[in-house]
Amino acid sequence: MSLLNNAIESIQVGVEDYLLGDSRRYLSAVRNICAGILLLYKEKLCRLSPSYDREVLIKKDIRPVDDGAGNINFLGVGKKTVDVQDIKERFSSLKIIVDWKKFDELNKLRNNIEHYYTDKSPDAVREVIAKSFILIRDFINDVLNEEPHKLLGEICWQAFLNTADVYKAEEVACKQSFEGIKFKHKILEEATENIRCPSCHSSLIKARYTRYTSEFSLFTSLSCASCGKTFEFRDVMSECLSDYEDSFAYCNDCEYIEEPSVIFTSNGWLCLSCLTTHDQVDDCGYCGTFVAGDIEDSYMSGCLMCEGQMGHYMNSRAYDD
């Protein structure tokens, strides 16, 4: 089993003990969570180790060795691995940032439990455990560059989100994910405030960066930071723009004609698909539907849906003749 798997399983067992709400299990939770965090730290050191020795940075004893070709390699020697102080020193030299104050509080509590006793109340112990959740979340997200939800699993991750610090951190990350996206209309920017996950209805929604993410549109890819579901804005468009539902129309400048995709605004009409704004609106000469854009250039003065149908009909008649 890999170091990372051991770390996650240890944390998961600790969280399970924590969720039982039995003060006798809090001590087990502290041991397992603390051990899991240290394994996460060692996992990062392994990832930074050279290819010729993937465990060199977690070995307590590191020695320079001549490879016989004039190169000096540093190899880990023996079975002893780094302790907390070693990890602190190596993280410092590698410029890896960790909130050591939070970890030291947890580690001190663990040492007291292991070797002596703790005079902390069950509520105080529970508080120290809860503080460690943000420590784990930040390290997985910021240092390992992994998705906490995917690594920790549903039960464990939801326990994390139930603590104020973790929820706030995820909320900030979600808002930041939209900062690099351009909004051609204020309505679209306002709509992001109403986005909810179609699966769990959480408001913790992130923009997923792809080559199409530079401008916000119907097809912007989104993900839920709570349950992990991925979806596009068009999947939740009607809920986000419910105030505009009665003012949908067809856009004659856009090929997206599966359904009306233009909404009325104080400054005209905005197509949610091609992001074109229109000053005027006409009626389709066939179905009477509002049509955004200039339809005078259309050879039948209708919406694209009707023109497509009528054009097909006329071509068929010409072919028959």
N, C-alpha and C positions, 0 to 999 in steps of 0.2 A: 504493500500500500504506500502511496506517495506521501511525502511530507505534508503537502497541501490537504490531502484527504484526511490525514490524521488530525490536522489543525481544525478543520471544519467539523469533523465528528466530535472532537473534544468540546468545541464550543456548543454544538447542538445538544450534547448530553448535559452540559452545564445549564443551558437555557431551559431544557426540560425540567431539571431540578428546580430552577428558579420559578417556573410557571406553576409548580405544584402548590406554592404558597405555604409550604410547611417549613418552619424555621430550621428544623433539623436537616433539611436538604439544602439549605443555603450554603452550608459549609462545603458540601460536595460541589455545588455550583461554582463557588469561588475557585476551588482547586482545578476543576476542568476548564473553566473559562480562562484562567491565568495560564494554564499549560497550553491551551489552544492559541492564545495570543503570541506566546513565545515561539510556537511552531510557525505561525504566520511570519514572524520576524526572520526566522531561519530560512523560510521559503524564499523570502526576498534576497537573502544573502546567497542562496543557491542559484537564483536566477542571474545574479551578477557575477558568479564565479566563471572562470574561463572554461572553454570547451574541453580542455585536456584534464580537468578535475572539477566536476560540477559541485563538489562539496568542500572545496578548499576554504571558502570564507566562513564556513560554520565549524571548522576544526579549530580547536584551541591552540594547537601547535602547528605553525606554518613555517616551512623551511625552504630556502632557495636550493634548487637542484639544477645541475648542468645537464642538458639533454643530450650532450655528446656532439652537438652540431654548433656549439658556440653560443647557444641561447640559454638564458637562465629562466627557469620556470619555478613558480612557487607552489608547493604541494602540501596538502594537509597530512599530518602525521599522527598516528594513534587513533584511539576511539573517542577520546574526550572531545566534546563539542563546546561551543562558546556558552558562557553564562550571561547573566543579565548585564553585568558591567562590560564584558567583552562586546556584547551587541551594541550597547550605548556608544562605545568608542568607535566601533566600525561604522555605525550609522552616522556618527558625527563626521568622520573622515570622508564618507561617501555622500554627505549632504542629504541624508534621508531624515525628514522631519517627523518626529513622533511627540505626542503630548506625554512626556515622561512623568509629569506630575500625577496625571490620572492613573498611569500604569503603576507608579510607585505606591500609590494608595491601595490599589488592589493587591499588589505583590506583598506589601507589608501585612495586610489582612491575612493573606494566604500563609505567610511565614508564622504569624501568631497562631493560626489555627493548627498548622502542622507541628509546631514545636512547643507551643505553650498553650495559650487559650486566648479568646477574644472577649473583651469586656463590652464590645459594641452590642447594642440592642438589635433584635432581628430586623427592625425597620432601618437601622443604620447600615447593617450588612446588605440589605436589599438595595439601599441607595447606592452603595459602592458598586454593586453588581450592575445596576442600571447605568451608571456612569461609564462602565467599560464598554457598553454597546456602541456609543459614539466613537470610542477609540478603535473598535473593530471595524465599524462602518467606514471611517475615514481612511484607515490603512488599506482595506480591500479596494476602495474606490480610487484613492489618490496615489497610493504607492504601488499596489499590485496591478492597478488599471483593470480591475475586474468588476463585473456587476454584482453587488452584494446580494441582490435577490436570487440570482442564479446560483451563487456559491452556497448561500446559507440555507436555502429551501424555504418553503412557504411559512411553516410554523415559526421557525426561528426568526425570519425576517419580519413577520407581523409583530412579534414580541419586541423587536427593535423599534419598529415604527410607533409602537404604543408609548415609547419614551419621548418626552418633549424635545430633547436635544437631537435625536436622530431624525425625527419628523421635520424639525426646522431645517436641518442640514439638507435633507432631500428636497424640501420646498424651495430652498435657495438654489439648489442645483437645477431644478426644473425651470425656474424663472431664467436662470443664466443660459439655459440651452436655447432660448428664443432670442437672445440678445444679438446674435450675429445674423439674424434673418431680416430681410427687408420686407416691409409691409407697404404695398402700393395704395392701400386705403385704410383709414382709421378703423373702419368697421371690422376688418379682418384682425387687426391688432386687439380690438375690444373682444372679439369672439374667442380669443385664446383664454380669456379669463373664465369663459363658460365651458371649456372643454372638460368632459368627464370620461373616464374609461367606460367603454360600452360593456365591459365584463363585470367589473367590481364597483364602478361608479366613483372611483377615487379621483380627486382633483390633482394628484401628483403625476403630472404628464410632462414628458420630455420630448423635445424635437430630436429626431434621429438624423444625424448628419449624413447626407448622401450628396451626389453631384447635383441633385435637383433642389437642394435645401436653401439656396441663396435667396429665393423669394417665396414667401408664404402663399400657398395655393390650395386648391382642393386635394392635391395629391401629395402634400407634405406628409412625410412619414412620422408617426408619433409612437411613443411607447409609454406604458404605465409603470411608474416606479414602485407601485404597490404590488400588483399581481404579475407584472412582466408582459402583459398582452401588447402586441403591436397592431397598429391600425393606421388609416389615413384620415385626414381631416374630413374628407367627403363622407366618411362613414358616420360622423357625428354632426355634420353640417346643420341639419334641420334643427337639432336640439340647441346648438350654439347660436343660431340665428332665428330663434322662434319668434322674435319681435317683428321679423320681416317676412314671415311665411306667406302673408296674403298679397305680397307685392312681387312675386316671381314672374319672370318673363323670359322669352327666348332672345339669344344674342345672335345677330346676323353677321358679326365679325368673327365668329368662333365656330369651329367644327364640332364642338362638344354639344350635341343636340339630343342626347338621350333623355334629358328632362330639362325643364326651365332652370337656368342657372344664373339669372341676373336678378339683383335686388335693387329696389328703389332707395335712393339716399337723398339727403337734402341738396346735394350738388349734382344730381343726375342719376344715372344708372351704372351699377358696377357689375361686370361679369366676373363671377367667382372662378371661372375656368381659365379664361385668357387674360383676366385682370385688366380689361379695357373699360374705361369709363365713357359714358354716352350722355349727351346733352338732351337728345330728343327721343321720343317714343312714338311709334305709330302702331296702327292695328294691322294685323295680317288680313289681306283682302279675301282670304278663304276661310280661316277658322276663327277670326276675330281676336286671336290672342295678342297681347301686347308684344311688340317687337322692339328691342333696343337697337339703335343704330339706324343708319340711312337705308331705307328699303327702296328708294327711288331708282337705284341702280340695279335692283333685282329685276330680272326680265319679266317676272309675274307679280312684283310688288307683294310678296308674301314672306312668311317666315321660312327658314331653311327646311323645316320639317315638311311643310306643305309643298314648297318648291321641289323638294326631292321627290315627293310622291307624284306631283303633277308632271314633273319632268320625265319620270319613269313611264307614266301613262302616255305622254305625247310621243316619246321615243318608240313605245310599243305600237302606237297607231301608225307612225311613219313606217315602221318595219312591215306592218300588215299591208299597208297600201302598196 
